[in-house]
Amino acid sequence: MAGSILAKTPHFALHRVALHANRIDEFRQPLFALDDVWLGAMVPKRWAKRAVTRNTIKRQVYAVSQDFESSLTQAAHVVRLRSGFDRQHFVSATSEALKAAVRHELQQLFARAVAVRPQQP
């Protein structure tokens, strides 16, 4: 979470941190040995009480991220669930309606992140 927030939606935030540390400290090791797009998902119990819901959201994060992977910069990214989905509206722990809502919001999140991405020379 030490990196910058690239994009936000009502339920999600996308964080990014560079793979290499500042060159000021030459003895510091890079975050990862391989330059690539790294992605993680953080779905706290605070916002998704049931394990099946947390796993469903994580699966949606990884599935949607594959569509945008080529557009993201080579860095470590973390998608964080920052608020819960209304349990009155989504009664089932995992349902097609919940999956569709999560997928739609994640597509918005990644689209915003790609739009903010600095242009490479």
C-alpha positions as CSV (number, residue, x, y, z in Angstrom):
1,M,0.0,0.0,0.0
2,A,3.1,2.2,0.0
3,G,2.6,2.9,-3.7
4,S,0.3,5.5,-5.3
5,I,-3.4,5.0,-5.9
6,L,-3.9,4.7,-9.6
7,A,-7.7,4.6,-9.7
8,K,-10.7,4.3,-7.5
9,T,-14.3,3.2,-7.8
10,P,-16.9,3.0,-5.1
11,H,-15.8,-0.4,-3.9
12,F,-12.2,-0.8,-5.2
13,A,-8.9,1.0,-5.3
14,L,-5.9,0.1,-7.6
15,H,-2.5,0.7,-6.0
16,R,0.8,0.7,-7.9
17,V,4.4,0.6,-6.8
18,A,7.5,0.6,-9.0
19,L,9.5,-2.7,-9.3
20,H,12.8,-1.0,-8.7
21,A,13.8,1.1,-5.7
22,N,15.3,4.5,-6.1
23,R,18.8,4.4,-7.4
24,I,20.0,6.5,-4.5
25,D,20.4,3.4,-2.4
26,E,22.5,1.2,-4.7
27,F,22.5,-1.7,-2.2
28,R,18.7,-2.0,-2.1
29,Q,17.2,-5.0,-3.8
30,P,14.5,-4.6,-6.4
31,L,11.0,-5.5,-5.3
32,F,10.8,-8.3,-7.9
33,A,13.6,-9.8,-9.9
34,L,11.7,-9.9,-13.2
35,D,10.3,-6.8,-14.9
36,D,6.6,-7.6,-15.6
37,V,3.1,-6.6,-14.6
38,W,2.5,-8.1,-11.1
39,L,-1.0,-8.1,-9.7
40,G,-2.4,-9.0,-6.4
41,A,-5.9,-8.8,-4.8
42,M,-6.7,-7.8,-1.2
43,V,-10.2,-8.6,-0.1
44,P,-10.5,-8.0,3.7
45,K,-12.9,-9.9,5.9
46,R,-14.1,-6.5,7.1
47,W,-15.8,-5.9,3.7
48,A,-16.6,-9.5,2.6
49,K,-17.5,-11.6,5.6
50,R,-17.9,-14.9,3.7
51,A,-14.9,-16.8,2.3
52,V,-16.8,-17.8,-0.8
53,T,-17.5,-14.1,-1.5
54,R,-13.8,-13.1,-1.0
55,N,-12.7,-15.9,-3.3
56,T,-15.3,-14.9,-5.9
57,I,-14.1,-11.3,-5.9
58,K,-10.5,-12.4,-6.2
59,R,-11.3,-14.6,-9.2
60,Q,-13.1,-11.6,-10.8
61,V,-10.0,-9.4,-10.2
62,Y,-7.7,-11.9,-11.9
63,A,-10.0,-12.5,-14.8
64,V,-10.7,-8.9,-15.6
65,S,-7.0,-7.9,-15.1
66,Q,-6.0,-10.3,-17.9
67,D,-8.0,-8.1,-20.4
68,F,-6.0,-5.0,-19.3
69,E,-2.6,-6.6,-18.6
70,S,-1.0,-5.5,-21.8
71,S,-2.0,-1.9,-21.1
72,L,-0.6,-1.7,-17.6
73,T,2.9,-0.5,-16.8
74,Q,5.5,-2.9,-15.6
75,A,5.0,-2.5,-11.9
76,A,3.4,-4.2,-8.9
77,H,-0.3,-3.6,-8.7
78,V,-2.8,-4.4,-5.9
79,V,-6.5,-4.3,-6.2
80,R,-8.0,-3.5,-2.8
81,L,-11.7,-3.9,-1.8
82,R,-12.3,-0.7,0.1
83,S,-16.0,-1.1,0.9
84,G,-18.5,-3.9,1.1
85,F,-21.3,-4.8,-1.4
86,D,-24.7,-4.3,0.1
87,R,-25.9,-7.7,1.6
88,Q,-29.5,-6.6,1.3
89,H,-29.1,-6.2,-2.5
90,F,-26.8,-9.3,-3.0
91,V,-28.3,-11.8,-0.6
92,S,-26.4,-14.8,-1.9
93,A,-22.7,-15.1,-0.9
94,T,-21.9,-15.7,-4.6
95,S,-24.4,-15.0,-7.3
96,E,-24.4,-14.1,-11.0
97,A,-25.7,-10.6,-10.0
98,L,-22.7,-10.1,-7.6
99,K,-20.2,-11.4,-10.1
100,A,-21.6,-9.1,-12.8
101,A,-21.5,-6.1,-10.5
102,V,-18.0,-6.8,-9.4
103,R,-16.8,-7.4,-13.0
104,H,-18.4,-4.2,-14.2
105,E,-16.8,-2.1,-11.5
106,L,-13.4,-3.8,-12.0
107,Q,-13.6,-3.0,-15.7
108,Q,-14.2,0.7,-14.8
109,L,-11.3,0.6,-12.4
110,F,-8.8,-0.8,-14.9
111,A,-10.1,1.5,-17.7
112,R,-9.4,4.5,-15.4
113,A,-6.0,3.2,-14.6
114,V,-5.1,2.7,-18.2
115,A,-6.4,6.2,-19.0
116,V,-4.1,7.7,-16.3
117,R,-1.1,5.8,-17.4
118,P,1.8,8.0,-18.6
119,Q,2.7,7.8,-22.2
120,Q,5.9,5.9,-22.9
121,P,8.3,7.3,-25.5
